[in-house]
Amino acid sequence: MTEATAHHARWILLVALTGTACSRGKCTDKPKAEPPPPTAPGSAAERALTLDGYEALVYGPGPEASFAETSSSEHEVIAKLVPRLYEGSRAAPPPDPRAWQADAAAAGLQLDVWKLDGQTYWALLEQRDRVRGAGAYVFRVAPPEAGTPILLQAPHNFFDMGTGRLAAELFFASPAGARPRALFTNTIHRYQLAPGNKKKRRHNPADVAHNPQHAFSIATEAFALAAGGARVIQLHGFGARGGDDDGDGEVGSVAMVVSAGDAGGSSSLTAALAAALVAEFGSDVKRFPEDVRFLGATTNAQGRLLRKLDGADFVHVEMSSELRKKLAGSAPLRARLGAILFDTQPAKK
């Protein structure tokens, strides 16, 4: 048995054994299919994927990984690679990403080329034998679209049940209209330091949404700068009680909280999004801080970073477990959510 085959077999076993663990109303997302065989180092061969295969490939190794900080030199590589991937993914014709494989390897990463439903994607991923919670960064290879580039993010897969899958559904099966250019997601539980060692601490370095030194923040900033501004949408989830990092509070009948991450008020974009979401999903959609004072993402690392960049908008969307279940079971409902998040424009000043 070759090393690659053995590695693939271990992944299949991992997927078979990985279950769903719940804590404080939040649960672990279970990979739903075995991943494709690992790509050989130094290559960027095209592979066909399904959504289930994507989940297993990106999230499958996470439960068995130990977190390790990325270094400043690795951050420099990521800060250079993300703009190349952004610009290259929009070029006609697009370049061969294999030209950047050595650079990716210098940061402990690798480049994959995926085909999903006839669409090409470039993925900057952790090397298969070096998963450490550095995140996964996927770009749609397609001509430029009008409007502000959209970056969709799922920072808390393994914790906010269903958000990783929902983000993938919205990204890979985007409705007609504006579509996200990229999808960024975590690859390890936000509280995990080593397999079996998940505990909320005062500082949780694996939590990409609250560690400003994480590669996830470096990649987010690099995308926004390369795009000359971006709409960055983060999908989150909550259970019976909300607040997590902004103070606990009973959420009652709240189904969704839309926030710009600013205690001073909604942005023009989040206000417009909330109005459109209320029209579609009902009055249980709330704005932070105008309607509710919890789940506002005021400590979110990407939110704080993006508020300093010209042309960047941060949109933090918290969804109840009930709403997430409805979205998981209804493609038309997901399509309506995506159309609102991606197409709605702020009111003109």
C-alpha positions as CSV (number, residue, x, y, z in Angstrom):
1,M,0.0,0.0,0.0
2,T,1.4,3.4,-1.0
3,E,1.6,6.2,1.4
4,A,-1.1,8.1,-0.5
5,T,-3.4,5.1,-0.5
6,A,-2.8,4.6,3.2
7,H,-3.6,8.2,3.9
8,H,-6.7,8.0,1.9
9,A,-7.8,4.8,3.8
10,R,-7.2,6.6,7.1
11,W,-9.5,9.5,5.9
12,I,-12.2,7.0,4.9
13,L,-12.1,5.5,8.4
14,L,-12.1,9.0,10.0
15,V,-15.2,10.0,8.0
16,A,-16.9,6.8,9.1
17,L,-16.2,7.3,12.7
18,T,-16.7,11.1,13.0
19,G,-20.1,11.8,14.7
20,T,-22.0,14.9,15.6
21,A,-21.2,16.4,19.0
22,C,-23.3,19.2,20.5
23,S,-22.5,21.8,23.2
24,R,-24.5,24.8,24.2
25,G,-26.9,24.2,21.4
26,K,-24.1,24.1,18.8
27,C,-23.0,20.9,17.1
28,T,-20.2,19.5,15.0
29,D,-20.7,19.2,11.2
30,K,-20.2,15.7,10.1
31,P,-18.4,15.2,6.8
32,K,-20.9,13.3,4.5
33,A,-18.6,11.5,2.1
34,E,-15.0,10.3,1.8
35,P,-12.6,12.7,0.2
36,P,-10.9,12.2,-3.1
37,P,-7.4,10.7,-3.0
38,P,-4.7,13.2,-2.0
39,T,-3.1,15.2,-4.7
40,A,0.6,14.4,-5.1
41,P,2.9,17.1,-3.7
42,G,3.9,19.8,-6.3
43,S,0.9,19.1,-8.6
44,A,-2.3,20.9,-9.2
45,A,-4.2,18.2,-11.1
46,E,-7.8,18.9,-11.8
47,R,-10.2,16.8,-9.8
48,A,-14.0,16.4,-9.9
49,L,-15.8,17.1,-6.7
50,T,-19.3,17.0,-5.2
51,L,-20.4,19.1,-2.3
52,D,-20.0,16.0,0.0
53,G,-16.5,15.5,-1.4
54,Y,-15.7,19.1,-0.7
55,E,-16.8,18.8,2.9
56,A,-14.8,15.6,3.5
57,L,-11.7,17.0,1.8
58,V,-11.7,20.3,3.7
59,Y,-13.2,19.3,7.0
60,G,-12.5,15.6,7.2
61,P,-9.0,15.8,8.8
62,G,-10.0,18.5,11.3
63,P,-11.0,16.3,14.3
64,E,-7.6,14.6,14.2
65,A,-5.5,17.7,13.8
66,S,-3.6,19.8,16.4
67,F,-3.6,23.5,16.1
68,A,-0.4,25.3,15.2
69,E,0.1,29.0,14.6
70,T,1.2,30.1,11.2
71,S,4.4,32.1,11.1
72,S,5.0,35.6,9.9
73,S,6.9,34.3,6.9
74,E,3.9,32.1,6.0
75,H,1.7,35.1,6.4
76,E,3.8,36.9,3.9
77,V,3.3,34.1,1.4
78,I,-0.4,34.1,1.9
79,A,-0.6,37.8,1.6
80,K,1.0,37.5,-1.9
81,L,-0.8,34.3,-3.0
82,V,-4.4,35.5,-2.3
83,P,-4.1,38.5,-4.7
84,R,-2.6,36.3,-7.4
85,L,-5.5,33.8,-7.0
86,Y,-8.0,36.6,-7.0
87,E,-6.6,38.3,-10.1
88,G,-5.8,35.0,-11.9
89,S,-9.3,33.7,-11.3
90,R,-10.7,36.7,-13.2
91,A,-8.3,36.6,-16.1
92,A,-9.1,35.5,-19.6
93,P,-7.6,33.0,-20.1
94,P,-6.7,32.2,-16.5
95,P,-3.1,31.3,-15.8
96,D,-1.9,27.9,-14.7
97,P,-1.9,27.9,-10.8
98,R,0.8,25.3,-10.8
99,A,3.2,28.2,-11.3
100,W,2.5,29.2,-7.6
101,Q,2.7,25.7,-6.1
102,A,6.2,26.1,-4.8
103,D,5.1,29.4,-3.1
104,A,2.2,27.7,-1.5
105,A,4.4,24.9,-0.2
106,A,6.6,27.4,1.5
107,A,3.6,28.2,3.7
108,G,2.7,24.6,4.3
109,L,-0.1,24.9,1.8
110,Q,-1.0,23.5,-1.6
111,L,-3.0,24.5,-4.6
112,D,-5.8,22.3,-6.0
113,V,-7.9,22.7,-9.1
114,W,-11.5,21.5,-8.8
115,K,-14.4,21.0,-11.1
116,L,-17.8,21.1,-9.5
117,D,-20.9,21.1,-11.7
118,G,-18.9,22.2,-14.7
119,Q,-17.4,25.2,-12.9
120,T,-13.6,25.5,-12.2
121,Y,-12.3,26.5,-8.7
122,W,-8.8,27.1,-7.3
123,A,-8.3,26.0,-3.7
124,L,-5.5,27.0,-1.4
125,L,-5.5,24.3,1.3
126,E,-3.3,22.9,4.0
127,Q,-1.0,20.1,2.9
128,R,-2.7,16.8,3.6
129,D,0.0,15.7,6.1
130,R,0.1,19.1,7.8
131,V,-3.4,20.0,8.8
132,R,-3.1,22.5,11.7
133,G,-6.1,24.8,11.4
134,A,-4.7,27.3,8.9
135,G,-8.0,27.5,7.0
136,A,-9.1,26.8,3.4
137,Y,-9.4,29.4,0.7
138,V,-11.4,28.7,-2.5
139,F,-11.7,30.9,-5.6
140,R,-14.3,30.7,-8.4
141,V,-12.5,30.9,-11.8
142,A,-14.8,33.0,-13.9
143,P,-14.8,36.4,-15.7
144,P,-15.2,39.5,-13.5
145,E,-18.7,40.5,-12.5
146,A,-20.2,43.9,-12.0
147,G,-20.3,45.3,-8.5
148,T,-18.3,44.9,-5.4
149,P,-16.6,41.5,-5.2
150,I,-18.1,39.2,-2.6
151,L,-16.2,37.0,-0.1
152,L,-18.3,34.4,1.7
153,Q,-17.0,33.0,5.0
154,A,-17.9,30.2,7.3
155,P,-15.5,30.6,10.3
156,H,-17.1,28.2,12.7
157,N,-17.7,24.9,11.0
158,F,-17.6,22.1,13.6
159,F,-19.3,24.5,16.1
160,D,-22.1,26.4,14.4
161,M,-24.0,23.4,13.1
162,G,-24.7,23.5,9.4
163,T,-23.0,26.8,8.6
164,G,-20.1,25.2,6.7
165,R,-22.5,23.2,4.5
166,L,-24.8,26.2,4.0
167,A,-21.8,28.4,2.9
168,A,-20.8,25.7,0.4
169,E,-24.3,25.4,-0.9
170,L,-24.5,29.2,-1.4
171,F,-21.1,29.4,-3.0
172,F,-21.0,26.3,-5.3
173,A,-24.7,26.5,-6.2
174,S,-25.1,30.3,-6.3
175,P,-28.4,31.6,-7.7
176,A,-28.6,33.8,-10.7
177,G,-27.2,37.2,-10.1
178,A,-24.2,38.3,-8.1
179,R,-22.0,35.4,-7.0
180,P,-19.3,35.2,-4.4
181,R,-15.8,35.3,-5.9
182,A,-14.3,33.3,-3.0
183,L,-15.2,31.1,0.0
184,F,-13.0,31.1,3.1
185,T,-13.5,28.6,5.9
186,N,-11.9,27.2,9.0
187,T,-10.5,23.7,9.1
188,I,-10.4,22.9,12.8
189,H,-12.8,23.4,15.7
190,R,-12.6,26.9,17.2
191,Y,-11.7,25.6,20.6
192,Q,-9.4,22.7,19.6
193,L,-5.7,22.6,20.4
194,A,-5.3,18.8,19.9
195,P,-7.5,15.8,19.1
196,G,-9.9,15.4,22.0
197,N,-8.8,18.7,23.6
198,K,-11.6,21.2,23.0
199,K,-12.2,23.7,25.7
200,K,-13.2,27.4,25.6
201,R,-10.3,29.5,27.0
202,R,-9.8,33.1,27.5
203,H,-7.8,33.1,24.3
204,N,-8.7,30.5,21.6
205,P,-6.0,30.7,18.9
206,A,-7.8,28.2,16.7
207,D,-10.8,30.5,16.5
208,V,-10.3,32.2,13.1
209,A,-13.0,34.9,13.8
210,H,-11.3,36.0,17.1
211,N,-7.6,35.6,16.4
212,P,-6.4,38.7,14.6
213,Q,-3.0,37.0,13.9
214,H,-4.6,34.0,12.2
215,A,-3.9,33.3,8.6
216,F,-7.7,33.7,8.0
217,S,-7.3,37.4,8.8
218,I,-4.3,37.8,6.6
219,A,-6.1,36.2,3.7
220,T,-9.2,38.3,4.3
221,E,-7.3,41.6,4.3
222,A,-5.3,40.5,1.2
223,F,-8.6,39.7,-0.7
224,A,-10.2,43.0,0.2
225,L,-7.1,45.0,-0.8
226,A,-6.7,43.1,-4.1
227,A,-10.3,43.6,-4.9
228,G,-10.2,47.3,-4.0
229,G,-13.0,46.7,-1.5
230,A,-15.2,43.7,-0.8
231,R,-18.5,42.6,0.7
232,V,-17.4,40.1,3.3
233,I,-20.3,37.9,4.5
234,Q,-19.8,35.6,7.5
235,L,-22.4,32.9,8.3
236,H,-22.8,31.9,12.0
237,G,-25.3,30.1,14.1
238,F,-26.8,30.2,17.6
239,G,-28.8,28.0,19.9
240,A,-31.3,28.7,22.7
241,R,-29.1,31.4,24.2
242,G,-27.1,33.9,22.2
243,G,-24.3,36.3,22.7
244,D,-21.2,34.0,22.9
245,D,-18.6,36.8,22.9
246,D,-20.9,39.8,23.4
247,G,-22.7,38.7,26.5
248,D,-25.4,36.0,26.9
249,G,-29.0,36.9,26.4
250,E,-32.3,35.1,25.8
251,V,-32.9,35.1,22.0
252,G,-36.6,34.2,22.3
253,S,-38.2,34.1,18.9
254,V,-35.2,35.7,17.1
255,A,-34.4,33.7,13.9
256,M,-31.6,35.9,12.5
257,V,-29.4,38.8,13.6
258,V,-27.7,41.0,11.0
259,S,-24.8,43.1,12.1
260,A,-21.9,45.2,10.8
261,G,-20.0,44.3,13.9
262,D,-20.2,47.9,15.1
263,A,-21.9,48.8,18.5
264,G,-22.5,52.3,17.1
265,G,-25.1,51.1,14.6
266,S,-25.8,49.2,11.4
267,S,-24.1,50.1,8.2
268,S,-26.1,51.2,5.1
269,L,-25.5,47.7,3.7
270,T,-26.5,45.7,6.8
271,A,-29.6,48.0,7.2
272,A,-30.6,47.2,3.6
273,L,-29.9,43.5,4.0
274,A,-32.0,43.3,7.2
275,A,-34.9,45.0,5.6
276,A,-34.8,42.6,2.6
277,L,-34.4,39.6,5.0
278,V,-37.4,40.8,7.1
279,A,-39.5,40.9,3.9
280,E,-38.5,37.3,3.1
281,F,-38.2,35.6,6.5
282,G,-40.4,37.7,8.7
283,S,-40.1,40.0,11.7
284,D,-37.9,37.5,13.6
285,V,-35.0,38.9,11.6
286,K,-33.3,41.6,13.8
287,R,-30.6,44.2,13.4
288,F,-27.8,44.7,15.8
289,P,-27.7,47.1,17.7
290,E,-31.0,48.7,16.8
291,D,-33.3,45.8,17.6
292,V,-31.2,43.5,19.8
293,R,-28.1,43.9,21.9
294,F,-26.6,40.4,21.5
295,L,-24.9,38.5,18.7
296,G,-23.4,41.7,17.3
297,A,-19.9,40.4,16.5
298,T,-18.2,43.4,18.0
299,T,-15.2,41.3,18.9
300,N,-14.9,39.7,15.4
301,A,-11.3,40.0,14.1
302,Q,-12.3,40.3,10.5
303,G,-15.0,42.9,11.3
304,R,-12.5,45.1,13.1
305,L,-10.0,44.7,10.3
306,L,-12.4,45.5,7.5
307,R,-13.7,48.7,9.1
308,K,-10.3,50.2,8.6
309,L,-10.3,49.5,4.8
310,D,-11.9,51.7,2.2
311,G,-14.6,50.1,0.2
312,A,-14.9,47.1,2.5
313,D,-18.2,46.0,4.1
314,F,-18.5,43.4,6.9
315,V,-21.8,41.5,7.2
316,H,-22.2,39.2,10.1
317,V,-25.3,36.9,9.9
318,E,-26.4,34.8,12.9
319,M,-29.0,32.2,12.3
320,S,-31.0,30.1,14.8
321,S,-30.8,26.4,14.7
322,E,-34.4,26.1,13.6
323,L,-33.7,28.4,10.6
324,R,-30.6,26.6,9.7
325,K,-32.5,23.3,9.6
326,K,-35.1,24.9,7.3
327,L,-32.4,26.2,5.0
328,A,-30.7,22.8,5.0
329,G,-33.9,21.2,3.8
330,S,-34.9,23.7,1.1
331,A,-32.9,24.6,-2.0
332,P,-35.4,27.3,-2.9
333,L,-35.1,28.9,0.5
334,R,-31.3,28.9,0.3
335,A,-31.6,30.5,-3.2
336,R,-33.7,33.3,-1.8
337,L,-31.2,33.8,1.1
338,G,-28.3,33.9,-1.4
339,A,-30.1,36.3,-3.7
340,I,-30.7,38.7,-0.8
341,L,-27.2,38.5,0.6
342,F,-25.4,38.9,-2.7
343,D,-27.7,41.2,-4.7
344,T,-29.1,43.6,-2.2
345,Q,-27.6,47.1,-2.5
346,P,-27.5,49.8,0.2
347,A,-29.7,52.8,-0.1
348,K,-28.0,55.6,-2.1
349,K,-26.9,58.5,0.1
